[in-house]
Amino acid sequence: AYVGLDNAGAGRTAAYLISQTLGNRSGAVLATRSHERFLGEEDREIAFKEALLHLCPNLRIISLQGGGGVHSATANQLTKRVENVTALQAVYSMGGGNKAILETLEHCRLKPCVFVAHDLDRENKELLAKEKISFVLHHDLQRDIRAAFDHFLAFHRLLPESTTESISTAQVLTPMNISPD
Protein backbone atom coordinates (compact mmCIF):
# COMPACT_ATOMS: atom_id res chain seq x y z
CA ALA A 1 0.00 0.00 0.00
CA TYR A 2 1.10 3.54 -0.63
CA VAL A 3 0.93 5.71 2.46
CA GLY A 4 1.58 9.42 2.24
CA LEU A 5 0.71 12.65 0.54
CA ASP A 6 -1.42 12.86 -2.57
CA ASN A 7 1.47 14.41 -4.50
CA ALA A 8 -0.50 15.16 -7.67
CA GLY A 9 -3.20 16.80 -5.56
CA ALA A 10 -0.54 18.89 -3.82
CA GLY A 11 0.83 20.03 -7.19
CA ARG A 12 -2.65 21.04 -8.36
CA THR A 13 -3.23 22.85 -5.05
CA ALA A 14 -0.02 24.84 -5.52
CA ALA A 15 -1.12 25.81 -9.05
CA TYR A 16 -4.51 26.89 -7.72
CA LEU A 17 -2.99 29.02 -4.93
CA ILE A 18 -0.64 30.70 -7.41
CA SER A 19 -3.43 31.30 -9.92
CA GLN A 20 -5.67 32.84 -7.26
CA THR A 21 -2.87 35.12 -6.12
CA LEU A 22 -1.61 36.19 -9.53
CA GLY A 23 -4.75 36.25 -11.65
CA ASN A 24 -3.94 36.99 -15.30
CA ARG A 25 -0.40 38.30 -14.80
CA SER A 26 2.32 37.23 -17.15
CA GLY A 27 5.88 36.33 -16.30
CA ALA A 28 7.69 33.33 -14.90
CA VAL A 29 7.08 30.79 -12.17
CA LEU A 30 10.04 28.92 -10.69
CA ALA A 31 9.29 25.26 -9.94
CA THR A 32 12.06 23.63 -7.90
CA ARG A 33 12.62 19.99 -6.99
CA SER A 34 15.31 18.75 -4.64
CA HIS A 35 16.25 15.80 -6.85
CA GLU A 36 15.27 14.60 -10.31
CA ARG A 37 14.59 11.04 -9.10
CA PHE A 38 12.32 11.89 -6.19
CA LEU A 39 9.06 10.32 -7.41
CA GLY A 40 6.77 12.28 -5.09
CA GLU A 41 8.22 15.56 -6.29
CA GLU A 42 7.98 14.39 -9.90
CA ASP A 43 4.25 13.71 -9.44
CA ARG A 44 3.84 17.14 -7.86
CA GLU A 45 5.62 18.84 -10.74
CA ILE A 46 3.68 17.07 -13.51
CA ALA A 47 0.31 17.90 -11.91
CA PHE A 48 1.45 21.45 -11.12
CA LYS A 49 2.51 22.16 -14.70
CA GLU A 50 -0.71 20.75 -16.17
CA ALA A 51 -2.92 22.71 -13.78
CA LEU A 52 -0.98 25.97 -14.05
CA LEU A 53 -0.99 25.81 -17.85
CA HIS A 54 -4.78 25.55 -17.69
CA LEU A 55 -5.30 28.15 -14.94
CA CYS A 56 -2.65 30.73 -15.95
CA PRO A 57 -1.69 30.37 -19.61
CA ASN A 58 0.25 33.69 -19.47
CA LEU A 59 2.84 32.25 -17.09
CA ARG A 60 5.87 30.26 -18.16
CA ILE A 61 7.44 27.70 -15.88
CA ILE A 62 11.16 27.58 -15.18
CA SER A 63 12.09 24.17 -13.79
CA LEU A 64 15.07 23.53 -11.55
CA GLN A 65 16.05 20.11 -10.25
CA GLY A 66 18.88 19.26 -7.92
CA GLY A 67 20.60 20.82 -5.00
CA GLY A 68 19.11 18.25 -2.64
CA GLY A 69 18.01 21.01 -0.27
CA VAL A 70 21.67 21.84 0.41
CA HIS A 71 22.15 25.60 0.66
CA SER A 72 25.25 26.09 -1.52
CA ALA A 73 24.29 23.56 -4.20
CA THR A 74 20.78 25.00 -4.47
CA ALA A 75 22.07 28.58 -4.61
CA ASN A 76 24.65 27.79 -7.30
CA GLN A 77 22.15 26.01 -9.56
CA LEU A 78 19.49 28.64 -9.05
CA THR A 79 21.82 31.57 -9.79
CA LYS A 80 22.64 30.09 -13.21
CA ARG A 81 19.00 29.26 -13.96
CA VAL A 82 17.53 32.72 -13.24
CA GLU A 83 20.29 34.97 -14.58
CA ASN A 84 18.11 36.19 -17.50
CA VAL A 85 14.76 36.22 -15.69
CA THR A 86 13.22 39.64 -15.13
CA ALA A 87 9.59 39.02 -14.10
CA LEU A 88 9.50 36.20 -11.59
CA GLN A 89 5.95 36.11 -10.29
CA ALA A 90 5.94 32.96 -8.16
CA VAL A 91 7.93 30.06 -6.72
CA TYR A 92 6.70 26.53 -6.11
CA SER A 93 9.32 24.71 -4.06
CA MET A 94 8.49 21.01 -4.02
CA GLY A 95 11.54 20.06 -1.97
CA GLY A 96 13.73 21.91 0.49
CA GLY A 97 16.32 24.64 0.48
CA ASN A 98 13.80 27.46 0.72
CA LYS A 99 16.09 29.79 2.64
CA ALA A 100 18.73 29.34 -0.08
CA ILE A 101 16.12 29.97 -2.77
CA LEU A 102 14.94 33.18 -1.11
CA GLU A 103 18.48 34.47 -0.50
CA THR A 104 19.52 33.70 -4.07
CA LEU A 105 16.46 35.38 -5.55
CA GLU A 106 17.06 38.44 -3.38
CA HIS A 107 20.69 38.53 -4.53
CA CYS A 108 19.45 38.37 -8.15
CA ARG A 109 16.94 41.15 -7.38
CA LEU A 110 13.93 38.92 -7.96
CA LYS A 111 10.94 39.18 -5.61
CA PRO A 112 8.11 36.76 -6.36
CA CYS A 113 4.58 37.74 -5.34
CA VAL A 114 3.82 34.27 -4.02
CA PHE A 115 5.95 31.41 -2.69
CA VAL A 116 4.48 27.95 -2.09
CA ALA A 117 6.58 25.42 -0.15
CA HIS A 118 6.15 21.91 1.25
CA ASP A 119 6.29 20.60 4.81
CA LEU A 120 6.17 22.52 8.04
CA ASP A 121 9.73 21.95 9.20
CA ARG A 122 11.58 24.41 11.43
CA GLU A 123 12.94 26.46 8.52
CA ASN A 124 9.60 26.73 6.73
CA LYS A 125 7.76 27.58 9.93
CA GLU A 126 10.19 30.45 10.53
CA LEU A 127 9.93 31.65 6.91
CA LEU A 128 6.15 31.43 7.01
CA ALA A 129 5.92 33.31 10.32
CA LYS A 130 8.12 36.06 8.88
CA GLU A 131 5.95 36.07 5.71
CA LYS A 132 8.93 35.24 3.51
CA ILE A 133 6.87 32.40 2.03
CA SER A 134 3.13 32.62 1.38
CA PHE A 135 1.84 29.07 1.81
CA VAL A 136 3.09 25.74 3.09
CA LEU A 137 1.49 22.53 1.86
CA HIS A 138 1.67 20.17 4.81
CA HIS A 139 0.41 16.70 5.64
CA ASP A 140 0.27 14.85 8.94
CA LEU A 141 3.33 12.57 9.05
CA GLN A 142 2.21 10.98 12.33
CA ARG A 143 -1.04 9.95 10.66
CA ASP A 144 0.93 8.51 7.75
CA ILE A 145 3.08 6.44 10.13
CA ARG A 146 -0.03 5.14 11.91
CA ALA A 147 -1.54 4.18 8.54
CA ALA A 148 1.66 2.39 7.50
CA PHE A 149 1.67 0.35 10.73
CA ASP A 150 -2.04 -0.44 10.34
CA HIS A 151 -1.40 -1.71 6.80
CA PHE A 152 1.60 -3.72 7.96
CA LEU A 153 -0.33 -5.32 10.82
CA ALA A 154 -3.34 -6.02 8.60
CA PHE A 155 -1.09 -7.64 5.99
CA HIS A 156 0.19 -10.02 8.67
CA ARG A 157 -3.40 -10.60 9.87
CA LEU A 158 -2.68 -9.10 13.27
CA LEU A 159 -5.45 -6.54 12.69
CA PRO A 160 -8.53 -6.67 10.52
CA GLU A 161 -8.07 -5.11 7.08
CA SER A 162 -6.91 -1.55 7.54
CA THR A 163 -9.62 1.07 7.40
CA THR A 164 -7.13 3.92 7.77
CA GLU A 165 -7.00 6.16 4.72
CA SER A 166 -3.59 5.73 3.06
CA ILE A 167 -3.51 8.95 1.08
CA SER A 168 -3.37 12.25 2.94
CA THR A 169 -4.36 15.55 1.43
CA ALA A 170 -2.30 18.70 1.69
CA GLN A 171 -3.27 21.19 4.36
CA VAL A 172 -2.72 24.80 3.30
CA LEU A 173 -0.89 26.70 6.01
CA THR A 174 -0.44 30.46 6.03
CA PRO A 175 1.15 32.92 8.45
CA MET A 176 -2.35 33.32 9.92
CA ASN A 177 -3.01 29.68 10.86
CA ILE A 178 0.25 28.32 12.29
CA SER A 179 0.87 27.94 16.00
CA PRO A 180 3.39 30.46 17.34
CA ASP A 181 5.69 28.18 19.42
Order of alpha helices (4+ residues) and beta strands (2+ residues): beta-alpha-beta-alpha-beta-alpha-beta-alpha-beta-alpha-beta-alpha-beta-beta
